[in-house]
Amino acid sequence: MKEAVHELKQLIAEVEDDFLRYYDKNNKTAGRRIRHNMQLVKKLAQAIRMDILKRGNGLLK
């Protein structure tokens, strides 16, 4: 799961650069990348949540 947290950090860093491009320069392609990467963040966050839930319920060790 540590890899997932590292991947999540990388995605957030990528999104940050695109936010600046989209909001400062009105770059529409950056907006598409933001939406795509935010979907990936959502999926990854959900996977982390499920892992935590399973570990909390004693299903994983």
C-alpha positions as CSV (number, residue, x, y, z in Angstrom):
1,M,0.0,0.0,0.0
2,K,3.0,2.3,0.4
3,E,3.4,2.2,-3.4
4,A,-0.2,3.5,-3.7
5,V,0.5,6.4,-1.5
6,H,3.6,7.2,-3.5
7,E,1.7,7.0,-6.7
8,L,-1.0,9.2,-5.2
9,K,1.6,11.9,-4.3
10,Q,2.9,11.8,-7.9
11,L,-0.5,12.2,-9.4
12,I,-1.2,15.2,-7.1
13,A,2.1,16.8,-8.2
14,E,1.1,16.3,-11.9
15,V,-2.3,17.8,-11.3
16,E,-0.8,20.8,-9.6
17,D,1.2,21.8,-12.7
18,D,-1.9,21.4,-14.9
19,F,-4.0,23.5,-12.5
20,L,-1.6,26.3,-13.1
21,R,-1.7,25.9,-16.8
22,Y,-5.5,25.7,-16.9
23,Y,-6.3,28.5,-14.5
24,D,-3.5,30.9,-15.4
25,K,-3.2,30.3,-19.1
26,N,-6.7,28.9,-19.8
27,N,-5.1,25.8,-21.4
28,K,-8.0,23.5,-22.2
29,T,-5.8,20.5,-22.7
30,A,-4.6,20.9,-19.2
31,G,-8.2,20.8,-18.0
32,R,-8.7,17.4,-19.7
33,R,-5.5,16.1,-18.0
34,I,-6.8,17.4,-14.7
35,R,-10.1,15.6,-15.1
36,H,-8.4,12.4,-16.1
37,N,-5.9,12.5,-13.3
38,M,-8.5,13.3,-10.7
39,Q,-10.4,10.2,-11.8
40,L,-7.2,8.2,-11.2
41,V,-6.8,9.9,-7.8
42,K,-10.3,8.9,-6.9
43,K,-9.8,5.3,-7.8
44,L,-6.5,5.1,-6.0
45,A,-7.9,6.7,-2.9
46,Q,-10.8,4.3,-2.9
47,A,-8.4,1.3,-3.1
48,I,-6.4,2.7,-0.2
49,R,-9.7,3.2,1.8
50,M,-10.7,-0.4,1.1
51,D,-7.4,-1.7,2.2
52,I,-7.6,0.3,5.5
53,L,-11.1,-1.0,6.0
54,K,-10.1,-4.6,5.5
55,R,-7.1,-4.3,7.8
56,G,-9.4,-2.7,10.4
57,N,-11.8,-5.5,10.2
58,G,-9.0,-8.1,10.6
59,L,-9.3,-9.4,7.1
60,L,-5.7,-8.5,6.1
61,K,-2.5,-8.5,8.1
